[in-house]
Amino acid sequence: MKQHLQHPVFKTISAVADEQQVHAYAIGGFVRDIFLERPSKDIDIVVIGNGIAFAEAVANRLKVKVSVFKSFGTAMLKYRDVEVEFVGARKESYRSQSRKPVVENGTLDDDQKRRDFTINALAIALHAEEHGQLIDPFGGMADLERKLIRTPLDPQETFSDDPLRMMRAIRFASQLGFTIDEVAVKAIELNKERIRIVSQERITDELNKIILSPVPSVGFKYLHDTGLLALIFPQMEALYGVEYVNGRGHKDNFYHTLQVLDNIATTTNDLWLRWSAILHDIAKPATKRFEAGHGWTFHGHEDKGSRWVPKLFGQLKLPLNDRMKFVQKMVLLHMRPIVLTQEIVTDSAVRRLLFEAGDDIESLMLLCKADITTKNEYKIKKYRQNFELVQQKLKDVEDRDRIRNWQPPITGTDIMELFGLQEGREVGIIKNKIREAILEGDIPNTYEDALAFTIAAGEQIGLKVVARPN
């Protein structure tokens, strides 16, 4: 065990512990990650005594600053490449309407009991008397080997006391590829309503970590199966299920969405592109119709879903900025490349896609590829071949016409100067005609061609040139 304590910060912590004759332990995620062989730069130290005073003595020895958080009874310092947080051992008790505990001094055993999961209750002694010894009272090592998420105490008590731990259990299962103990899963089901006392920001933080895990569907299946998803994200839960009319059903859009999310997780760690995968079909339940002789349709789900994005981001306390607008664009356009693969790819259609997607065209293509979830090998091969054709067409048209992030060669100011106009409807009409002519390929995307077209378009509505633009 001592080989894992080679960082110089541990030598100083051990020396201070022996000088003050106190017991100090590395505990929690750092210890867990040693055995998972995951790199960790965050070290938690629990001290049997005054954690803040101990941290100040360590910081003084290392000649670094210490940040003290008296209301939490913790202190933190940064040394070289690690961040170390100190706390005195404590025991906790909870009130029913708050996840903030009443804290009092305790023993190492008390401190380990208050930990969320057995794999996070592992501790390594740093003081001379037991240096390097692993303290594992709840079988955390065995649970690591079994890849099992289990609570040190009765999970009913653990999850009722701090309901955020239900989200954390699911997040760890998703991040690590572990299974949640059946008793703990049942406890989540029974305590799911307690999630309502947790702030949306904390819930969304855990949700984002689930989304960024290697196989996000692991977490979302647990959220669905335990009933948590219906409480924290009802619009996604609404995707679940298949409806039949005259024996004809549609695909289960919930599991389709999870497959798209897993697919895109293999190609990108971009959180917002993964959110785009989650939301790309979010409006299908609201647009679902059964048409006799045709079957199930979801006409306009991309448009409605795009318009829902700001409200959903607000509901989930996600940023209402350019990231939200990116997701909105992905949801709106996600059908466009797929449609192009099903018909003759015209330059005009490609120009319009480039114009609307701009620099996000590569992200859009990743999303659309991830959206292919058919099990039919022939269809998969056909879609992939067609996607390659569309991508080549995108490249060819962009190289020739420079439409990505297109700015009109003739501006509104140029039009006003050319015809002696004030801002108004006529300027807008001509600008639209220029854009459409270039996107349709009627004129090249050059200043000279656009100017000639503008003059002709103005003359058609009775305008005369009064001055050439500078």
C-alpha positions in Angstrom: 0.0 0.0 0.0 2.9 2.4 0.8 3.9 2.5 -2.9 0.7 4.6 -3.5 1.8 7.2 -1.0 4.9 8.4 -2.8 3.7 12.0 -3.5 5.7 14.4 -1.3 2.6 15.8 0.2 2.0 12.6 2.0 5.4 12.7 3.7 4.6 16.1 5.1 1.1 15.0 6.2 2.6 12.0 8.0 5.3 14.2 9.7 2.7 16.7 11.0 0.4 13.9 12.2 3.2 12.4 14.2 4.3 15.8 15.6 0.8 16.5 16.7 0.2 12.9 17.8 -3.1 12.7 15.8 -4.3 10.1 13.4 -4.7 11.1 9.8 -6.1 9.1 6.9 -6.4 9.5 3.1 -10.0 8.6 2.4 -12.7 8.5 -0.3 -12.3 8.9 -4.1 -8.5 9.1 -4.1 -8.2 5.7 -2.3 -10.9 4.2 -4.5 -9.1 5.3 -7.7 -5.8 3.8 -6.6 -7.4 0.3 -6.9 -9.3 1.3 -10.1 -6.0 2.5 -11.5 -7.5 5.9 -12.4 -5.5 9.0 -12.1 -6.6 11.3 -9.3 -5.4 14.8 -8.3 -7.9 15.4 -5.5 -7.0 14.0 -2.1 -9.3 14.0 0.9 -7.7 13.8 4.4 -9.7 13.0 7.5 -8.1 13.8 10.8 -9.2 12.6 14.3 -9.2 16.0 15.7 -9.2 19.6 14.4 -8.9 19.3 10.6 -8.5 23.1 10.0 -5.6 23.4 12.5 -4.0 20.3 11.0 -4.3 21.8 7.4 -2.8 25.1 8.5 0.2 23.2 10.0 0.7 21.2 6.8 0.4 24.4 4.7 3.0 26.1 6.9 5.4 23.2 6.4 4.9 23.2 2.6 5.0 27.0 2.4 1.7 27.3 0.5 -1.6 29.1 1.2 -4.5 27.4 2.8 -8.2 28.2 2.2 -10.4 27.7 5.3 -14.1 27.1 5.2 -15.2 27.4 8.8 -18.9 26.9 8.2 -18.1 23.5 6.7 -15.2 22.7 9.0 -12.9 22.1 6.1 -9.7 23.5 4.7 -8.0 23.1 1.3 -4.5 23.6 -0.1 -2.9 23.1 -3.5 0.6 21.7 -3.7 2.3 21.0 -7.0 -0.1 18.9 -9.0 -2.6 18.0 -6.3 -5.5 19.6 -4.3 -5.8 18.4 -0.8 -8.9 18.9 1.4 -8.8 18.4 5.2 -11.7 17.7 7.6 -12.0 16.5 11.1 -13.7 13.1 11.6 -17.3 13.6 12.2 -20.7 12.0 12.5 -23.9 13.4 11.1 -27.6 13.4 11.7 -30.3 14.7 9.3 -33.6 16.5 9.4 -36.4 15.4 7.0 -36.7 18.5 4.9 -32.9 19.2 4.4 -30.0 17.3 3.0 -27.6 19.5 5.2 -26.6 17.4 8.2 -26.1 18.4 11.8 -22.4 17.6 12.3 -20.5 16.8 15.5 -17.0 15.4 16.1 -16.6 11.7 15.7 -14.3 8.8 15.2 -12.9 7.3 12.0 -15.6 4.7 12.2 -18.2 7.4 12.5 -16.7 9.2 9.4 -16.7 6.1 7.3 -20.3 5.3 8.2 -21.4 8.7 6.9 -19.8 8.0 3.5 -22.2 7.4 0.6 -20.8 4.1 -0.8 -18.5 1.3 0.5 -16.0 2.0 -2.3 -15.8 5.6 -1.1 -15.3 4.6 2.6 -11.9 3.1 2.1 -9.1 4.8 4.1 -5.3 4.5 4.3 -3.5 5.5 7.5 -0.9 8.2 7.2 0.4 8.4 10.8 3.4 6.3 11.8 1.6 3.8 14.0 -0.5 2.3 11.1 1.2 3.9 8.1 0.0 2.5 4.8 -2.6 0.3 6.4 -6.0 0.0 4.6 -9.0 0.4 6.7 -12.0 -1.2 5.0 -14.8 -1.9 7.5 -17.6 -2.3 5.0 -16.1 -4.5 2.3 -15.3 -1.8 -0.2 -12.5 -3.8 -1.7 -14.7 -6.7 -2.3 -17.3 -4.4 -3.9 -14.6 -2.9 -6.2 -13.8 -6.5 -7.4 -17.4 -7.3 -7.9 -18.0 -3.9 -9.6 -20.9 -3.2 -7.1 -22.3 0.1 -5.8 -23.4 -0.5 -2.2 -24.0 1.7 0.8 -22.2 1.3 4.1 -25.4 1.5 6.1 -29.1 0.7 5.3 -29.6 2.3 1.9 -33.1 3.4 2.9 -31.4 5.6 5.6 -28.6 6.7 3.3 -30.8 7.9 0.5 -33.5 9.4 2.7 -30.9 11.4 4.7 -29.2 12.8 1.5 -31.3 12.1 -1.6 -28.6 13.4 -3.9 -26.8 10.1 -3.2 -29.4 8.4 -5.3 -28.2 10.4 -8.3 -24.6 9.7 -7.2 -25.1 6.0 -7.1 -26.4 6.0 -10.6 -23.7 8.3 -11.8 -20.9 6.0 -10.4 -22.6 3.0 -11.9 -22.6 4.8 -15.3 -19.0 6.2 -15.0 -17.4 3.0 -13.8 -19.6 0.4 -15.5 -20.7 -1.0 -12.1 -24.0 -2.5 -11.0 -26.0 -1.0 -8.2 -26.8 -3.5 -5.4 -30.4 -4.7 -5.7 -31.3 -3.6 -2.2 -30.0 -0.1 -3.0 -32.0 0.0 -6.3 -35.2 -0.8 -4.3 -34.3 1.9 -1.8 -34.0 4.4 -4.6 -37.4 3.4 -5.9 -38.9 3.9 -2.4 -37.2 7.2 -1.8 -37.4 8.8 -5.2 -39.8 11.5 -4.1 -37.1 12.8 -1.7 -35.2 14.1 -4.7 -37.6 17.1 -4.6 -35.6 18.6 -1.7 -32.4 18.7 -3.8 -31.6 21.8 -5.8 -31.9 21.6 -9.6 -28.3 22.7 -9.9 -27.0 19.7 -8.0 -29.3 17.3 -9.9 -28.1 18.6 -13.2 -24.5 18.4 -12.2 -24.9 14.7 -11.6 -27.0 14.4 -14.8 -24.2 16.0 -16.8 -21.7 13.5 -15.3 -23.9 10.6 -16.4 -24.2 12.1 -19.9 -20.4 12.3 -20.1 -19.8 8.7 -18.9 -18.5 6.1 -21.3 -21.9 4.4 -21.8 -24.5 7.0 -20.7 -27.4 4.6 -21.3 -26.4 2.7 -18.2 -27.3 5.7 -16.0 -30.4 6.6 -17.9 -31.8 3.1 -17.6 -31.3 3.2 -13.9 -33.0 6.7 -13.8 -35.9 5.3 -15.8 -36.3 2.0 -13.9 -36.2 3.6 -10.5 -38.7 6.3 -11.4 -36.3 9.2 -10.9 -36.3 10.3 -14.5 -40.0 11.0 -14.5 -39.4 13.4 -11.6 -36.2 15.2 -12.8 -36.7 15.1 -16.5 -40.4 14.2 -17.4 -40.0 15.2 -21.1 -37.4 12.5 -21.6 -39.5 10.0 -19.7 -42.4 10.8 -22.1 -40.4 9.3 -24.9 -40.8 5.8 -23.3 -43.2 3.3 -24.7 -44.8 2.1 -27.9 -48.4 2.8 -29.0 -50.3 0.5 -31.4 -53.2 1.3 -33.8 -54.5 -1.5 -35.9 -51.5 -3.6 -35.0 -49.0 -1.0 -36.2 -46.6 0.4 -33.7 -43.7 2.9 -33.8 -40.2 2.4 -32.3 -39.7 3.1 -28.6 -38.2 6.6 -28.8 -36.7 6.4 -25.3 -34.5 3.5 -26.1 -33.8 4.9 -29.6 -32.6 8.1 -27.9 -30.3 6.1 -25.6 -28.8 4.3 -28.5 -28.1 7.6 -30.3 -26.5 8.9 -27.1 -24.3 5.8 -26.8 -23.4 6.0 -30.4 -22.3 9.6 -30.2 -20.5 9.0 -27.0 -18.1 6.8 -29.0 -17.1 9.7 -31.2 -17.1 12.8 -29.0 -16.8 14.0 -25.4 -18.6 17.3 -26.2 -21.3 17.6 -23.5 -23.5 19.8 -25.7 -23.4 17.5 -28.7 -24.4 14.7 -26.3 -27.3 16.9 -25.1 -28.2 17.3 -28.7 -28.5 13.5 -29.0 -30.8 13.5 -25.9 -33.0 16.2 -27.2 -33.1 15.5 -31.0 -36.4 13.6 -30.8 -37.7 15.2 -27.6 -40.9 16.6 -29.3 -41.9 13.3 -30.9 -44.6 12.5 -28.2 -46.1 15.9 -28.9 -46.2 15.5 -32.7 -47.1 11.8 -32.9 -50.0 11.1 -35.2 -51.4 7.9 -36.8 -52.4 8.4 -40.4 -54.6 5.8 -42.0 -52.9 4.0 -44.9 -49.5 5.4 -43.9 -48.8 4.7 -40.2 -47.2 6.7 -37.4 -45.8 10.2 -38.2 -43.9 12.8 -36.2 -44.1 15.7 -38.6 -42.4 18.8 -37.4 -40.8 17.3 -34.3 -37.5 18.8 -35.1 -39.0 22.3 -35.4 -41.0 22.0 -32.2 -38.1 20.3 -30.4 -35.8 23.2 -31.3 -38.4 25.7 -29.9 -38.5 23.7 -26.7 -34.8 23.8 -26.1 -34.6 27.2 -24.3 -37.4 26.2 -21.9 -35.8 22.8 -21.2 -32.4 24.4 -20.5 -34.1 26.9 -18.2 -36.0 24.1 -16.4 -32.7 22.1 -15.9 -30.6 25.2 -15.0 -28.4 24.6 -18.0 -26.7 27.7 -19.5 -28.9 29.9 -21.7 -26.1 31.0 -24.0 -24.3 29.9 -27.2 -24.3 26.3 -25.9 -28.1 26.4 -25.7 -28.2 27.9 -29.2 -25.9 25.2 -30.5 -28.2 22.4 -29.2 -31.2 24.3 -30.6 -29.5 24.3 -34.0 -28.6 20.6 -33.9 -32.2 19.6 -32.9 -33.6 21.8 -35.7 -31.3 20.5 -38.4 -30.8 16.8 -37.4 -33.2 15.5 -40.1 -31.6 17.4 -43.0 -28.5 15.3 -43.8 -30.6 12.1 -43.4 -33.1 13.4 -45.9 -30.3 14.2 -48.3 -29.1 10.6 -48.1 -32.5 9.4 -49.3 -32.8 11.5 -52.4 -30.7 13.0 -55.2 -28.2 15.3 -53.6 -28.5 18.7 -55.3 -26.0 21.5 -55.0 -28.8 23.8 -53.9 -29.8 21.5 -51.0 -26.1 21.2 -49.9 -25.6 25.0 -50.1 -28.6 25.6 -47.9 -27.4 23.0 -45.3 -24.0 24.6 -45.2 -25.5 28.1 -44.9 -27.7 27.1 -41.9 -25.2 24.8 -40.1 -22.1 27.0 -40.6 -19.1 25.8 -38.6 -21.3 23.3 -36.8 -21.7 21.1 -39.9 -19.2 18.5 -38.7 -21.0 18.2 -35.4 -24.3 17.9 -37.2 -23.0 15.1 -39.4 -21.7 13.2 -36.2 -25.2 13.5 -34.7 -26.9 12.3 -37.9 -24.6 9.3 -38.1 -25.3 8.4 -34.5 -29.1 8.6 -35.3 -28.8 5.5 -37.5 -29.9 2.8 -35.0 -31.4 0.2 -37.4 -30.3 -3.4 -36.9 -30.7 -4.1 -40.6 -27.1 -4.5 -42.0 -28.2 -3.7 -45.5 -29.8 -0.4 -44.4 -26.7 0.5 -42.3 -24.4 -0.1 -45.3 -26.6 1.9 -47.6 -26.9 4.9 -45.1 -23.1 4.9 -44.6 -22.5 4.9 -48.3 -25.0 7.8 -48.8 -23.5 9.7 -45.9 -20.1 9.5 -47.5 -21.6 10.8 -50.7 -23.2 13.7 -48.8 -20.0 14.5 -47.0 -18.0 14.6 -50.3 -20.7 16.9 -51.8 -20.5 19.2 -48.8 -16.7 19.5 -49.3 -17.0 20.0 -53.0 -19.7 22.7 -52.7 -17.9 24.5 -49.9 -14.6 24.5 -51.8 -16.4 26.0 -54.8 -19.0 28.3 -53.4 -17.7 29.3 -49.9 -21.1 29.1 -48.3 -20.2 28.1 -44.7 -20.7 31.1 -42.4 -21.9 33.0 -45.5 -22.1 36.8 -45.5 -23.8 38.4 -48.5 -21.5 40.0 -51.0 -23.9 42.9 -51.2 -25.0 44.3 -47.8 -28.1 46.2 -46.8 -26.0 49.4 -46.7 -24.8 48.8 -50.3 -28.4 48.4 -51.4 -29.5 51.6 -49.7 -26.6 53.5 -51.2 -27.1 52.0 -54.7 -30.8 53.0 -54.9 -30.9 55.9 -52.5 -33.2 54.1 -50.0 -33.8 54.3 -46.3 -34.0 51.1 -44.2 -37.3 49.3 -45.0 -39.1 46.5 -46.7 -37.6 47.0 -50.2 -34.1 46.5 -48.8 -35.2 43.3 -47.2 -36.8 42.0 -50.3 -33.6 42.5 -52.4 -31.4 41.0 -49.7 -33.6 37.9 -49.7 -33.5 37.7 -53.5 -29.6 37.8 -53.4 -29.4 35.1 -50.8 -31.9 32.8 -52.6 -30.1 33.3 -56.0 -26.8 32.4 -54.5 -28.1 29.4 -52.6 -30.0 28.1 -55.6 -26.9 28.5 -57.7 -28.5 31.0 -60.1 -25.5 33.3 -59.6 -21.9 32.7 -58.3 -21.1 33.9 -54.8 -19.0 36.9 -55.9 -19.4 40.7 -55.5 -19.5 41.4 -59.2 -22.2 38.9 -60.0 -24.3 39.8 -56.9 -24.0 43.5 -57.8 -25.3 42.9 -61.3 -28.1 40.8 -59.9 -29.0 43.5 -57.3 -29.3 46.2 -60.0 -31.6 43.9 -62.1 -33.7 43.0 -59.0 -34.1 46.7 -58.1 -35.2 47.6 -61.6 -37.8 44.9 -61.5 -39.6 46.7 -58.6 -39.1 50.2 -60.1 -35.9 51.3 -58.5 -33.1 53.2 -60.3 -29.4 53.3 -59.5 -28.4 56.6 -58.0 -24.9 55.8 -56.9 -22.4 52.9 -57.0 -21.4 51.6 -53.6 -17.9 52.5 -52.4 
